[in-house]
């Protein structure tokens, strides 16, 4: 169950990162509220997952999901560039996440 909470926490991190971007520095109220709500949910689920998962594993997976997910949102929703170097960086992050999961089993 901890892994499900951790994955949800990572997905919620993507939501709050995107909504923070569109809040334009917290000057738009609705995205600002969405940011704060999903930050709280993300941190709460991360904390719950950390009750049973090792700190290094949980935190690395959480930030990795958020980083790669936000990267993809940037490309597909915000029109950010998808250069070969950026794509390689995302692949390396995903590889690290897989290795972290395998090493904690």
N, C-alpha and C positions, 0 to 999 in steps of 0.2 A: 504494500500500500504506500510505503514511503516513496517509492519510485514514481508512482502516479502523482502524488502530491508535488514531487520535485519537477516533473514534466509540466504540470499545470502552472507551477510557480514560474518556470521558464517562459511558458507561453504568455502568461500575464505580464512578464517583464517586457516582452515584445510590444504588447498593447500599450503599456505605460510609456515606453520609449517613443513610440509613434505619436501617441497623443501629446506627449511633451513637445515634440517637434512642431505639431500643428497648433499647439497652444500659443505659439509665437512669444515665448518668454513669459508664459503665464498671463498674457494680456487678453486671451480669449477664455471666457468662463467655462463653457461646456468641456472643451478638451482639458482644461486645467483640473476640473473636478474628476474627469475620467482618469487623468494621470494619477491623482492622489488616491483614488479608490483602488485602482489596479496596483499601485505601489504597495499599499497596505496588504492587499490580498496576496501579492507575490511574496512579500517578506514573511507574512504569516505562514504560508504554505512551505516556504523554504525552512522556516524555523521548525515547523512540525516534522518535515522530512529529516532534519538534522537530529531529531531525537534518536533515530536508529541508524542513519547513514553517517559515515565518517565526514568530518568537516571538509577536508580537502576534496573528497569526491563530490559531495553535495554542492559546494560552492562552485567548483569548476564546471560541473554539468549545468548548473543554473546560469552562470555567466556565459557559457558556451551557447546554450540554447538562445539566450537573449541576444548575444552578439551575431550569430549566424542568422537568426530570425529577423533581427533589425536590418542586417545587411540585405537580406532578400526583400524586405518591405521597401527599403530604400531604392532598390533596383526596379521592382515591379510596380510599386505604387507612386514613389516620388521621382522616378526617372533618373536616378543616380547612375553613373557609369559602371559598366560591368567589364572592367579591363581584365586581361589575363592574370595580372599580378594579384588583383583583388580576389578573383575566383580561386587562385591557388591558395591564398591566405585562408579563405573560407574552407577549402578542402582540408587544409592542415588543422584547422580548428576542429572540424568534424572528426578527423582521424584521432586527434587527442581525446575527444569525448568518448569515442569508441574504446580506445585503450584504457581510459579511466574507468569505464564501466566494466570492461573485461577484468581489469586488475582488482576490482573490488568484489568480484563474485566469489 
